[in-house]
Amino acid sequence: MLACNTFCFCCSLLPQQFPQDKPIITVFPPIRHHLVDKQGTNVISPLVYNFTMHSDLGKIVQNLLEEFWKNPPTLAPTSGSFPFVSQLTEMMEQEEVLFEQFMSLPQLKQIIEDKEDLVKNIEELAKKNLQMEPILESKRQALLEKYELLTEMKTTFEKKMQRQHELSESCSLSALQARLKVAAHEAEEESDNIAENFLEGKTEIDDFLTLFMEKRTCCHSRRAKEEKLQQSISLHSQYHAPL
């Protein structure tokens, strides 16, 4: 509000590095006031000069307007370079003109350009992701196949290890000794049966001698092997006895 009951307009220009850089607050048309410079257009309030990134621009403008209401400025003499108040009023009534001026602001143009660049980058990234999807799916399928193969190989390995353990147990020294002992006993029983059949007259002497000698020889051979194996077991136990 001016002293002559006319209006002035305040405009806040935000630099690209705002809020790190201070805003520029101007008035239009040029006025005379202690918060405005000699040209009558730039606000020189301490609140503007001491502006930081933590300052509240809205409160600063509100304080400036309250000061103008308390101490109304006067209209400064105009030159050919400034529009008259009537021209500004006419401009305010023309929304299209104001919109064009608003759209021509450098800050707004920069925001629009940044938005377009961001949308373009997002679209390019989405295209790349779609192009990579078949490759990723193929690699995922290959990984699943290798995992299944690994599972099968693990199962086969565990079965073979179990079989090896069983064979190792069956071929141990103690197991062999037990088998030899049973086999020697079986050969001895068979030779006794052959002798009984001969005594009962069920077998000829030639057959008796052949069969009996064969079973006895087998029995003595198995007993001798069983005794040697027992010696080996005892010797092995001595060398591997716990300390």
Buried (B, 14 or more C-beta within 10 A) or exposed (E): EBEEEEEBEEEBEBEEEBBEEBBBBBBBBBBBBEBBEEEBBBBEBEBBEEBEEEBEBEEBBEBBEEBBEEEBBEBBEEEEEBBEBEEBEEBEEEEEEEEEEEEEEEEEEEEEEEEEEEEEEEEEEEEEEEEEEEEEEEEEEEEEEEEEEEEEEEEEEEEEEEEEEEEEEEEEEEEBBEBBBEBBBBBBEBBBEBBEBBEEEEBEEEEBEEBBEBBBEBBEBBBEBBBEBBEEBEEEEEEEEEE
